[in-house]
Structure formats: C-alpha cells, structure tokens
Amino acid sequence: MGKPPHKKRRSLKWKFIGGVVLVLLLFGMPVGDIVNGFVKPHEGCRVWQVTDGDTVKIWCNDGSYPARILAYDTPELKARCSSELLMAVRATLYLRWLLWRAKKITVKIDGVDRYQRKLVILLLDGEGVARRMVEAGLACWYDGGRRAGWCETPRNGPANG
C-alpha cells in the first residue's frame, strides 16, 4: 500500500536538518575561527583557522602560515582506523573550543619543521594548550621524532618512540 504521507515529510525534515548541520560544520566553524582570530586580544601572530588537533593556520604581519603546535600530538584526520578518526575530530573540536573560550591567545614561533610549517608554542590565557589537550585524553606528549599510530592504543594515545 505504501507509506503514509507524513512519514515522507518527516524524512525530508530530517534530511534538511542534517544538511543544515553539515553546512554549519563545513562553513560555520571555519568562519567562527576567522572571526575569533581577528577579534580576540593576541600576542604575536593570530590563530585564524584550526586544521586539526595540533595544527593551525596563523596570520602574522608578513602573511599566513600553517603552524604545528609544539609539545603534543593528536590523531590524524587522515585516519587509518575509525577510532583514530573519531579521536581526531574530537581533538580538533576541543582545540577550537579552547581557542573560542580564551580571553587572550599568545603564539610564539619556535622554528620551522620539515614540511615548512611554523613550529609554535600556543598559550591560552597564559597557559600552554598542550597540557589541556593531554589532560583531556585527546593528545599525548610529543617531543619530535617518530610517532606511533593511534589505532593500536586509541584511548591513551601512542607512546613516543
């Protein structure tokens, strides 16, 4: 006999809501990052985009640069397993939330890595972001060198190795 018409309308309603949420995630958060980066009091360069849990884009007097935040490592969005992807999304959203909550953002450049990203120390209200990310269980301490994967030990992160 077919489905009643109200079921079809309800399905379209949820597809519309899902589409709106997707658009907000894709465009709303990055726009929020830009506004936050240029409105907030800062010292040094401005953070104007969150790429993932340990990578941002910064705006300095001489231009825009990708930047790797020092002292910690988070899972990659180009994940090798579903648990790594889930943790990567959580770490990215948490870093964005920390930046949005901060009253003052300080970016100290401390060199360049092999991918030509600026290496930065990121302070939020005078406190290092690394400690907050590690304490939240979304990152592990990292001092350079080889990194272990996040798929093997997704809850506590990999050990430096």
TIVOLO-738516 format. One record per residue: chain; x, y negated, z of N, C-alpha, C, O in turn; residue in one letter; residue number from 1. Coordinates in steps of 0.05 Angstrom, whole numbers, plus 5000, padded with zeros to 4 digits. Example, Ala and Ser with C-alpha at 12.3 -4.5 7.8 and 13.67 -1.06 7.14 Angstrom:
! TIVOLO-738516
+---+------+------+------+-------+-------+-------+------+------+------+------+------+------+---+-----+
: c : n_px : n_py : n_pz : ca_px : ca_py : ca_pz : c_px : c_py : c_pz : o_px : o_py : o_pz : r :   k :
+---+------+------+------+-------+-------+-------+------+------+------+------+------+------+---+-----+
: A : 5264 : 5114 : 5156 :  5246 :  5090 :  5156 : 5264 : 5066 : 5156 : 5285 : 5066 : 5169 : A :   1 :
: A : 5257 : 5045 : 5142 :  5273 :  5021 :  5143 : 5258 : 4999 : 5157 : 5268 : 4977 : 5161 : S :   2 :
+---+------+------+------+-------+-------+-------+------+------+------+------+------+------+---+-----+
END
This chain:
! TIVOLO-738516
+---+------+------+------+-------+-------+-------+------+------+------+------+------+------+---+-----+
: c : n_px : n_py : n_pz : ca_px : ca_py : ca_pz : c_px : c_py : c_pz : o_px : o_py : o_pz : r :   k :
+---+------+------+------+-------+-------+-------+------+------+------+------+------+------+---+-----+
: A : 5016 : 5024 : 5000 :  5000 :  5000 :  5000 : 5017 : 4975 : 5000 : 5009 : 4954 : 4990 : M :   1 :
: A : 5040 : 4976 : 5011 :  5057 :  4952 :  5012 : 5057 : 4939 : 5039 : 5041 : 4946 : 5057 : G :   2 :
: A : 5075 : 4921 : 5043 :  5078 :  4907 :  5068 : 5059 : 4883 : 5069 : 5052 : 4871 : 5049 : K :   3 :
: A : 5049 : 4876 : 5093 :  5033 :  4853 :  5096 : 5049 : 4827 : 5089 : 5073 : 4827 : 5093 : P :   4 :
: A : 5035 : 4806 : 5079 :  5049 :  4782 :  5070 : 5066 : 4769 : 5093 : 5087 : 4757 : 5087 : P :   5 :
: A : 5056 : 4770 : 5118 :  5071 :  4756 :  5139 : 5098 : 4768 : 5144 : 5117 : 4754 : 5152 : H :   6 :
: A : 5102 : 4794 : 5139 :  5128 :  4807 :  5141 : 5148 : 4794 : 5121 : 5171 : 4789 : 5128 : K :   7 :
: A : 5138 : 4789 : 5097 :  5155 :  4778 :  5077 : 5164 : 4749 : 5085 : 5187 : 4742 : 5082 : K :   8 :
: A : 5145 : 4733 : 5095 :  5152 :  4706 :  5103 : 5171 : 4706 : 5126 : 5190 : 4690 : 5127 : R :   9 :
: A : 5168 : 4725 : 5145 :  5186 :  4726 :  5168 : 5214 : 4733 : 5158 : 5234 : 4722 : 5168 : R :  10 :
: A : 5216 : 4751 : 5139 :  5242 :  4759 :  5128 : 5256 : 4735 : 5115 : 5280 : 4730 : 5118 : S :  11 :
: A : 5240 : 4719 : 5099 :  5251 :  4695 :  5087 : 5260 : 4675 : 5107 : 5280 : 4661 : 5104 : L :  12 :
: A : 5245 : 4673 : 5129 :  5252 :  4654 :  5151 : 5279 : 4661 : 5162 : 5296 : 4644 : 5167 : K :  13 :
: A : 5284 : 4687 : 5168 :  5309 :  4695 :  5180 : 5332 : 4693 : 5160 : 5355 : 4687 : 5168 : W :  14 :
: A : 5327 : 4697 : 5135 :  5348 :  4693 :  5114 : 5355 : 4663 : 5113 : 5379 : 4656 : 5111 : K :  15 :
: A : 5335 : 4646 : 5115 :  5340 :  4617 :  5115 : 5357 : 4609 : 5140 : 5376 : 4594 : 5137 : F :  16 :
: A : 5349 : 4618 : 5163 :  5364 :  4612 :  5188 : 5392 : 4623 : 5186 : 5411 : 4609 : 5194 : I :  17 :
: A : 5396 : 4647 : 5176 :  5422 :  4658 :  5172 : 5439 : 4641 : 5153 : 5463 : 4637 : 5158 : G :  18 :
: A : 5427 : 4632 : 5132 :  5441 :  4614 :  5113 : 5449 : 4588 : 5125 : 5471 : 4578 : 5121 : G :  19 :
: A : 5432 : 4576 : 5141 :  5438 :  4551 :  5155 : 5461 : 4555 : 5174 : 5480 : 4539 : 5176 : V :  20 :
: A : 5461 : 4577 : 5190 :  5483 :  4583 :  5208 : 5509 : 4587 : 5193 : 5530 : 4577 : 5201 : V :  21 :
: A : 5508 : 4601 : 5171 :  5532 :  4605 :  5154 : 5543 : 4579 : 5144 : 5567 : 4575 : 5145 : L :  22 :
: A : 5526 : 4561 : 5134 :  5535 :  4535 :  5124 : 5547 : 4519 : 5147 : 5568 : 4507 : 5143 : V :  23 :
: A : 5535 : 4519 : 5170 :  5546 :  4505 :  5193 : 5574 : 4516 : 5201 : 5592 : 4501 : 5207 : L :  24 :
: A : 5577 : 4543 : 5201 :  5602 :  4555 :  5207 : 5623 : 4547 : 5187 : 5646 : 4541 : 5194 : L :  25 :
: A : 5616 : 4548 : 5161 :  5635 :  4543 :  5140 : 5642 : 4513 : 5138 : 5666 : 4506 : 5133 : L :  26 :
: A : 5623 : 4496 : 5141 :  5628 :  4467 :  5137 : 5626 : 4450 : 5162 : 5641 : 4431 : 5165 : F :  27 :
: A : 5608 : 4457 : 5180 :  5604 :  4441 :  5204 : 5628 : 4441 : 5223 : 5637 : 4420 : 5232 : G :  28 :
: A : 5640 : 4464 : 5228 :  5663 :  4465 :  5246 : 5687 : 4451 : 5235 : 5700 : 4436 : 5249 : M :  29 :
: A : 5694 : 4455 : 5209 :  5717 :  4440 :  5198 : 5713 : 4410 : 5199 : 5731 : 4395 : 5204 : P :  30 :
: A : 5688 : 4401 : 5193 :  5682 :  4373 :  5194 : 5685 : 4363 : 5223 : 5696 : 4342 : 5228 : V :  31 :
: A : 5676 : 4379 : 5242 :  5679 :  4373 :  5271 : 5708 : 4371 : 5278 : 5715 : 4354 : 5294 : G :  32 :
: A : 5725 : 4389 : 5267 :  5754 :  4388 :  5273 : 5765 : 4361 : 5264 : 5780 : 4348 : 5278 : D :  33 :
: A : 5758 : 4353 : 5240 :  5769 :  4328 :  5228 : 5760 : 4304 : 5245 : 5777 : 4287 : 5252 : I :  34 :
: A : 5735 : 4302 : 5252 :  5725 :  4280 :  5268 : 5738 : 4280 : 5295 : 5748 : 4260 : 5304 : V :  35 :
: A : 5740 : 4304 : 5308 :  5753 :  4306 :  5334 : 5782 : 4297 : 5332 : 5791 : 4283 : 5350 : N :  36 :
: A : 5796 : 4306 : 5312 :  5824 :  4299 :  5309 : 5830 : 4270 : 5306 : 5851 : 4260 : 5315 : G :  37 :
: A : 5812 : 4255 : 5294 :  5817 :  4227 :  5289 : 5803 : 4208 : 5309 : 5808 : 4184 : 5309 : F :  38 :
: A : 5786 : 4219 : 5326 :  5773 :  4203 :  5346 : 5787 : 4205 : 5373 : 5789 : 4186 : 5388 : V :  39 :
: A : 5797 : 4229 : 5380 :  5810 :  4235 :  5406 : 5836 : 4219 : 5410 : 5851 : 4215 : 5391 : K :  40 :
: A : 5840 : 4210 : 5435 :  5867 :  4199 :  5441 : 5888 : 4221 : 5437 : 5883 : 4244 : 5443 : P :  41 :
: A : 5911 : 4213 : 5426 :  5931 :  4233 :  5420 : 5959 : 4221 : 5425 : 5962 : 4196 : 5427 : H :  42 :
: A : 5978 : 4239 : 5426 :  6006 :  4231 :  5427 : 6020 : 4247 : 5406 : 6018 : 4272 : 5406 : E :  43 :
: A : 6035 : 4234 : 5389 :  6048 :  4248 :  5367 : 6029 : 4251 : 5344 : 6012 : 4233 : 5339 : G :  44 :
: A : 6030 : 4273 : 5330 :  6012 :  4278 :  5307 : 5984 : 4286 : 5317 : 5980 : 4292 : 5341 : C :  45 :
: A : 5965 : 4285 : 5299 :  5938 :  4292 :  5305 : 5932 : 4320 : 5295 : 5941 : 4327 : 5273 : R :  46 :
: A : 5917 : 4336 : 5310 :  5907 :  4362 :  5300 : 5881 : 4356 : 5286 : 5862 : 4346 : 5298 : V :  47 :
: A : 5879 : 4362 : 5260 :  5855 :  4356 :  5245 : 5841 : 4381 : 5234 : 5819 : 4379 : 5223 : W :  48 :
: A : 5853 : 4404 : 5237 :  5840 :  4429 :  5228 : 5851 : 4453 : 5243 : 5875 : 4455 : 5247 : Q :  49 :
: A : 5833 : 4471 : 5251 :  5841 :  4496 :  5264 : 5841 : 4517 : 5242 : 5820 : 4522 : 5229 : V :  50 :
: A : 5863 : 4530 : 5236 :  5865 :  4551 :  5216 : 5859 : 4578 : 5228 : 5842 : 4593 : 5217 : T :  51 :
: A : 5872 : 4584 : 5250 :  5866 :  4608 :  5266 : 5874 : 4603 : 5294 : 5879 : 4580 : 5302 : D :  52 :
: A : 5876 : 4624 : 5311 :  5881 :  4620 :  5339 : 5909 : 4609 : 5346 : 5912 : 4599 : 5369 : G :  53 :
: A : 5928 : 4610 : 5328 :  5955 :  4599 :  5334 : 5966 : 4582 : 5311 : 5989 : 4575 : 5311 : D :  54 :
: A : 5949 : 4574 : 5293 :  5957 :  4557 :  5270 : 5937 : 4535 : 5266 : 5912 : 4539 : 5266 : T :  55 :
: A : 5947 : 4510 : 5263 :  5930 :  4487 :  5259 : 5942 : 4471 : 5236 : 5964 : 4476 : 5226 : V :  56 :
: A : 5927 : 4451 : 5227 :  5938 :  4431 :  5209 : 5940 : 4405 : 5224 : 5921 : 4397 : 5238 : K :  57 :
: A : 5963 : 4392 : 5221 :  5967 :  4367 :  5235 : 5970 : 4344 : 5215 : 5979 : 4348 : 5192 : I :  58 :
: A : 5963 : 4320 : 5224 :  5966 :  4296 :  5208 : 5986 : 4278 : 5223 : 5981 : 4269 : 5245 : W :  59 :
: A : 6009 : 4273 : 5210 :  6029 :  4255 :  5221 : 6030 : 4230 : 5204 : 6017 : 4228 : 5184 : C :  60 :
: A : 6047 : 4211 : 5212 :  6049 :  4186 :  5197 : 6058 : 4191 : 5168 : 6050 : 4175 : 5150 : N :  61 :
: A : 6073 : 4212 : 5163 :  6083 :  4217 :  5136 : 6067 : 4238 : 5120 : 6077 : 4247 : 5099 : D :  62 :
: A : 6044 : 4247 : 5130 :  6028 :  4266 :  5115 : 6016 : 4288 : 5132 : 6018 : 4288 : 5157 : G :  63 :
: A : 6005 : 4308 : 5119 :  5992 :  4331 :  5131 : 6009 : 4356 : 5129 : 6021 : 4360 : 5108 : S :  64 :
: A : 6009 : 4372 : 5150 :  6026 :  4396 :  5150 : 6012 : 4419 : 5164 : 5997 : 4414 : 5183 : Y :  65 :
: A : 6017 : 4444 : 5155 :  6009 :  4467 :  5171 : 6028 : 4469 : 5194 : 6051 : 4463 : 5192 : P :  66 :
: A : 6017 : 4478 : 5217 :  6034 :  4480 :  5241 : 6028 : 4505 : 5257 : 6005 : 4512 : 5260 : A :  67 :
: A : 6049 : 4518 : 5266 :  6047 :  4543 :  5282 : 6051 : 4534 : 5311 : 6072 : 4523 : 5318 : R :  68 :
: A : 6032 : 4541 : 5328 :  6034 :  4534 :  5357 : 6054 : 4553 : 5370 : 6051 : 4578 : 5367 : I :  69 :
: A : 6073 : 4543 : 5385 :  6094 :  4559 :  5397 : 6084 : 4573 : 5423 : 6065 : 4564 : 5435 : L :  70 :
: A : 6097 : 4594 : 5431 :  6095 :  4608 :  5456 : 6075 : 4630 : 5457 : 6075 : 4647 : 5476 : A :  71 :
: A : 6057 : 4632 : 5438 :  6037 :  4654 :  5439 : 6030 : 4663 : 5411 : 6036 : 4650 : 5391 : Y :  72 :
: A : 6018 : 4687 : 5409 :  6010 :  4699 :  5384 : 5981 : 4708 : 5387 : 5973 : 4718 : 5408 : D :  73 :
: A : 5965 : 4705 : 5366 :  5938 :  4714 :  5366 : 5934 : 4733 : 5342 : 5950 : 4734 : 5324 : T :  74 :
: A : 5912 : 4749 : 5343 :  5906 :  4767 :  5320 : 5902 : 4750 : 5294 : 5896 : 4727 : 5295 : P :  75 :
: A : 5907 : 4764 : 5272 :  5905 :  4751 :  5246 : 5876 : 4753 : 5234 : 5863 : 4774 : 5237 : E :  76 :
: A : 5867 : 4732 : 5221 :  5841 :  4733 :  5207 : 5843 : 4752 : 5183 : 5823 : 4763 : 5175 : L :  77 :
: A : 5867 : 4756 : 5172 :  5871 :  4776 :  5151 : 5877 : 4803 : 5165 : 5899 : 4813 : 5164 : K :  78 :
: A : 5857 : 4813 : 5179 :  5859 :  4835 :  5198 : 5863 : 4862 : 5184 : 5854 : 4866 : 5161 : A :  79 :
: A : 5875 : 4880 : 5199 :  5878 :  4908 :  5189 : 5857 : 4926 : 5201 : 5855 : 4949 : 5192 : R :  80 :
: A : 5842 : 4917 : 5220 :  5820 :  4933 :  5232 : 5798 : 4914 : 5242 : 5803 : 4890 : 5245 : C :  81 :
: A : 5775 : 4924 : 5247 :  5752 :  4908 :  5255 : 5757 : 4895 : 5282 : 5748 : 4872 : 5287 : S :  82 :
: A : 5770 : 4909 : 5301 :  5774 :  4898 :  5327 : 5793 : 4874 : 5326 : 5790 : 4854 : 5340 : S :  83 :
: A : 5813 : 4875 : 5308 :  5831 :  4852 :  5305 : 5816 : 4829 : 5293 : 5820 : 4806 : 5302 : E :  84 :
: A : 5799 : 4833 : 5273 :  5784 :  4812 :  5261 : 5766 : 4798 : 5282 : 5764 : 4774 : 5283 : L :  85 :
: A : 5752 : 4814 : 5298 :  5735 :  4803 :  5319 : 5751 : 4786 : 5339 : 5742 : 4764 : 5346 : L :  86 :
: A : 5774 : 4796 : 5348 :  5790 :  4780 :  5366 : 5801 : 4755 : 5353 : 5804 : 4734 : 5366 : M :  87 :
: A : 5808 : 4757 : 5327 :  5818 :  4734 :  5312 : 5797 : 4711 : 5311 : 5803 : 4688 : 5315 : A :  88 :
: A : 5772 : 4719 : 5305 :  5751 :  4700 :  5304 : 5746 : 4687 : 5332 : 5743 : 4663 : 5334 : V :  89 :
: A : 5746 : 4704 : 5353 :  5743 :  4694 :  5380 : 5765 : 4675 : 5387 : 5760 : 4654 : 5399 : R :  90 :
: A : 5790 : 4681 : 5381 :  5813 :  4664 :  5387 : 5811 : 4638 : 5372 : 5817 : 4617 : 5384 : A :  91 :
: A : 5803 : 4639 : 5347 :  5800 :  4614 :  5331 : 5779 : 4596 : 5343 : 5783 : 4572 : 5346 : T :  92 :
: A : 5756 : 4607 : 5349 :  5734 :  4592 :  5361 : 5742 : 4581 : 5389 : 5734 : 4558 : 5395 : L :  93 :
: A : 5756 : 4596 : 5404 :  5764 :  4587 :  5431 : 5784 : 4564 : 5429 : 5782 : 4545 : 5444 : Y :  94 :
: A : 5804 : 4566 : 5411 :  5823 :  4544 :  5407 : 5808 : 4519 : 5399 : 5813 : 4497 : 5409 : L :  95 :
: A : 5789 : 4522 : 5380 :  5773 :  4499 :  5371 : 5758 : 4487 : 5394 : 5757 : 4462 : 5397 : R :  96 :
: A : 5746 : 4504 : 5411 :  5731 :  4494 :  5434 : 5749 : 4479 : 5454 : 5741 : 4458 : 5464 : W :  97 :
: A : 5773 : 4490 : 5459 :  5792 :  4476 :  5476 : 5799 : 4449 : 5466 : 5801 : 4430 : 5481 : L :  98 :
: A : 5804 : 4447 : 5440 :  5810 :  4421 :  5428 : 5787 : 4402 : 5430 : 5791 : 4378 : 5436 : L :  99 :
: A : 5763 : 4411 : 5425 :  5739 :  4394 :  5427 : 5735 : 4384 : 5455 : 5727 : 4361 : 5459 : W : 100 :
: A : 5742 : 4400 : 5476 :  5738 :  4393 :  5504 : 5760 : 4374 : 5514 : 5755 : 4359 : 5533 : R : 101 :
: A : 5783 : 4375 : 5503 :  5806 :  4360 :  5513 : 5801 : 4330 : 5511 : 5789 : 4320 : 5492 : A : 102 :
: A : 5810 : 4316 : 5531 :  5808 :  4286 :  5530 : 5832 : 4274 : 5516 : 5829 : 4253 : 5504 : K : 103 :
: A : 5855 : 4288 : 5517 :  5879 :  4278 :  5504 : 5895 : 4302 : 5492 : 5899 : 4322 : 5506 : K : 104 :
: A : 5903 : 4299 : 5468 :  5917 :  4320 :  5454 : 5946 : 4310 : 5448 : 5949 : 4289 : 5436 : I : 105 :
: A : 5965 : 4327 : 5455 :  5993 :  4320 :  5450 : 6006 : 4341 : 5433 : 6004 : 4365 : 5439 : T : 106 :
: A : 6018 : 4332 : 5411 :  6032 :  4350 :  5392 : 6061 : 4343 : 5392 : 6068 : 4320 : 5385 : V : 107 :
: A : 6078 : 4362 : 5399 :  6107 :  4357 :  5398 : 6119 : 4376 : 5378 : 6117 : 4401 : 5380 : K : 108 :
: A : 6131 : 4365 : 5357 :  6143 :  4382 :  5336 : 6170 : 4392 : 5346 : 6187 : 4377 : 5356 : I : 109 :
: A : 6175 : 4418 : 5342 :  6199 :  4431 :  5351 : 6212 : 4448 : 5329 : 6221 : 4471 : 5335 : D : 110 :
: A : 6214 : 4438 : 5305 :  6226 :  4452 :  5283 : 6207 : 4461 : 5262 : 6184 : 4452 : 5261 : G : 111 :
: A : 6217 : 4478 : 5244 :  6202 :  4489 :  5221 : 6208 : 4519 : 5220 : 6230 : 4527 : 5224 : V : 112 :
: A : 6187 : 4535 : 5213 :  6191 :  4564 :  5210 : 6198 : 4571 : 5182 : 6200 : 4554 : 5164 : D : 113 :
: A : 6201 : 4597 : 5177 :  6208 :  4607 :  5150 : 6187 : 4603 : 5129 : 6192 : 4604 : 5105 : R : 114 :
: A : 6162 : 4597 : 5138 :  6140 :  4592 :  5119 : 6137 : 4562 : 5115 : 6117 : 4553 : 5103 : Y : 115 :
: A : 6156 : 4546 : 5124 :  6155 :  4516 :  5122 : 6132 : 4504 : 5139 : 6124 : 4481 : 5133 : Q : 116 :
: A : 6123 : 4518 : 5159 :  6103 :  4506 :  5177 : 6119 : 4492 : 5199 : 6140 : 4500 : 5207 : R : 117 :
: A : 6108 : 4470 : 5209 :  6119 :  4456 :  5232 : 6115 : 4474 : 5256 : 6093 : 4486 : 5259 : K : 118 :
: A : 6134 : 4477 : 5273 :  6131 :  4491 :  5299 : 6125 : 4470 : 5319 : 6139 : 4451 : 5323 : L : 119 :
: A : 6102 : 4474 : 5334 :  6093 :  4453 :  5352 : 6087 : 4464 : 5380 : 6079 : 4487 : 5383 : V : 120 :
: A : 6091 : 4447 : 5399 :  6082 :  4452 :  5426 : 6056 : 4435 : 5429 : 6056 : 4411 : 5424 : I : 121 :
: A : 6034 : 4448 : 5436 :  6008 :  4435 :  5437 : 5999 : 4433 : 5466 : 5997 : 4453 : 5480 : L : 122 :
: A : 5995 : 4409 : 5475 :  5986 :  4403 :  5502 : 5958 : 4391 : 5501 : 5953 : 4373 : 5486 : L : 123 :
: A : 5941 : 4402 : 5518 :  5914 :  4391 :  5521 : 5911 : 4380 : 5549 : 5912 : 4395 : 5568 : L : 124 :
: A : 5907 : 4354 : 5551 :  5906 :  4340 :  5577 : 5931 : 4346 : 5593 : 5929 : 4350 : 5617 : D : 125 :
: A : 5954 : 4348 : 5580 :  5979 :  4352 :  5593 : 5986 : 4381 : 5599 : 6007 : 4387 : 5610 : G : 126 :
: A : 5968 : 4400 : 5592 :  5973 :  4428 :  5598 : 5977 : 4444 : 5572 : 5962 : 4439 : 5552 : E : 127 :
: A : 5996 : 4462 : 5572 :  6001 :  4478 :  5548 : 5977 : 4496 : 5541 : 5966 : 4509 : 5558 : G : 128 :
: A : 5970 : 4496 : 5515 :  5948 :  4512 :  5506 : 5954 : 4542 : 5507 : 5936 : 4559 : 5509 : V : 129 :
: A : 5980 : 4549 : 5506 :  5988 :  4578 :  5505 : 5978 : 4592 : 5530 : 5967 : 4614 : 5528 : A : 130 :
: A : 5981 : 4580 : 5553 :  5973 :  4593 :  5578 : 5942 : 4599 : 5578 : 5934 : 4620 : 5586 : R : 131 :
: A : 5927 : 4580 : 5569 :  5898 :  4583 :  5568 : 5890 : 4606 : 5549 : 5872 : 4621 : 5555 : R : 132 :
: A : 5903 : 4607 : 5526 :  5897 :  4628 :  5506 : 5904 : 4656 : 5517 : 5889 : 4675 : 5514 : M : 133 :
: A : 5927 : 4658 : 5530 :  5936 :  4684 :  5542 : 5917 : 4692 : 5565 : 5909 : 4715 : 5567 : V : 134 :
: A : 5911 : 4673 : 5582 :  5894 :  4679 :  5605 : 5866 : 4687 : 5597 : 5852 : 4702 : 5610 : E : 135 :
: A : 5857 : 4676 : 5574 :  5830 :  4684 :  5563 : 5830 : 4712 : 5551 : 5809 : 4722 : 5544 : A : 136 :
: A : 5854 : 4724 : 5548 :  5856 :  4750 :  5537 : 5855 : 4750 : 5506 : 5851 : 4771 : 5494 : G : 137 :
: A : 5859 : 4727 : 5494 :  5857 :  4724 :  5465 : 5884 : 4721 : 5452 : 5886 : 4719 : 5427 : L : 138 :
: A : 5905 : 4722 : 5467 :  5932 :  4719 :  5457 : 5952 : 4733 : 5475 : 5945 : 4741 : 5497 : A : 139 :
: A : 5976 : 4736 : 5465 :  5998 :  4747 :  5482 : 6022 : 4728 : 5479 : 6024 : 4714 : 5459 : C : 140 :
: A : 6039 : 4729 : 5499 :  6062 :  4712 :  5498 : 6080 : 4721 : 5475 : 6082 : 4744 : 5469 : W : 141 :
: A : 6093 : 4701 : 5462 :  6109 :  4707 :  5438 : 6132 : 4687 : 5437 : 6128 : 4663 : 5439 : Y : 142 :
: A : 6156 : 4698 : 5433 :  6179 :  4680 :  5432 : 6194 : 4683 : 5406 : 6218 : 4678 : 5404 : D : 143 :
: A : 6181 : 4692 : 5385 :  6193 :  4696 :  5359 : 6199 : 4725 : 5354 : 6195 : 4742 : 5372 : G : 144 :
: A : 6210 : 4731 : 5331 :  6217 :  4759 :  5325 : 6193 : 4775 : 5315 : 6173 : 4764 : 5308 : G : 145 :
: A : 6198 : 4801 : 5314 :  6178 :  4820 :  5304 : 6154 : 4821 : 5322 : 6156 : 4822 : 5347 : R : 146 :
: A : 6130 : 4823 : 5310 :  6105 :  4825 :  5325 : 6093 : 4853 : 5321 : 6094 : 4863 : 5299 : R : 147 :
: A : 6082 : 4864 : 5342 :  6068 :  4889 :  5340 : 6040 : 4883 : 5330 : 6030 : 4861 : 5332 : A : 148 :
: A : 6026 : 4903 : 5320 :  5999 :  4899 :  5310 : 5978 : 4897 : 5332 : 5983 : 4906 : 5355 : G : 149 :
: A : 5956 : 4886 : 5326 :  5934 :  4883 :  5345 : 5914 : 4906 : 5344 : 5897 : 4909 : 5362 : W : 150 :
: A : 5916 : 4923 : 5324 :  5897 :  4946 :  5322 : 5903 : 4968 : 5342 : 5885 : 4982 : 5351 : C : 151 :
: A : 5929 : 4970 : 5349 :  5937 :  4992 :  5368 : 5927 : 4986 : 5396 : 5919 : 5004 : 5411 : E : 152 :
: A : 5929 : 4961 : 5405 :  5922 :  4953 :  5432 : 5906 : 4927 : 5431 : 5916 : 4906 : 5440 : T : 153 :
: A : 5881 : 4928 : 5421 :  5866 :  4904 :  5417 : 5858 : 4888 : 5442 : 5855 : 4864 : 5441 : P : 154 :
: A : 5855 : 4901 : 5465 :  5846 :  4887 :  5488 : 5867 : 4869 : 5500 : 5861 : 4846 : 5507 : R : 155 :
: A : 5891 : 4879 : 5504 :  5911 :  4863 :  5517 : 5931 : 4851 : 5498 : 5949 : 4836 : 5507 : N : 156 :
: A : 5929 : 4857 : 5473 :  5947 :  4846 :  5453 : 5973 : 4862 : 5452 : 5978 : 4879 : 5470 : G : 157 :
: A : 5989 : 4858 : 5432 :  6013 :  4873 :  5429 : 6035 : 4863 : 5447 : 6035 : 4840 : 5456 : P : 158 :
: A : 6054 : 4880 : 5452 :  6078 :  4872 :  5467 : 6097 : 4861 : 5446 : 6098 : 4869 : 5423 : A : 159 :
: A : 6113 : 4841 : 5455 :  6135 :  4832 :  5437 : 6154 : 4854 : 5432 : 6160 : 4870 : 5450 : N : 160 :
: A : 6163 : 4856 : 5408 :  6181 :  4878 :  5403 : 6201 : 4873 : 5381 : 6217 : 4890 : 5375 : G : 161 :
+---+------+------+------+-------+-------+-------+------+------+------+------+------+------+---+-----+
END
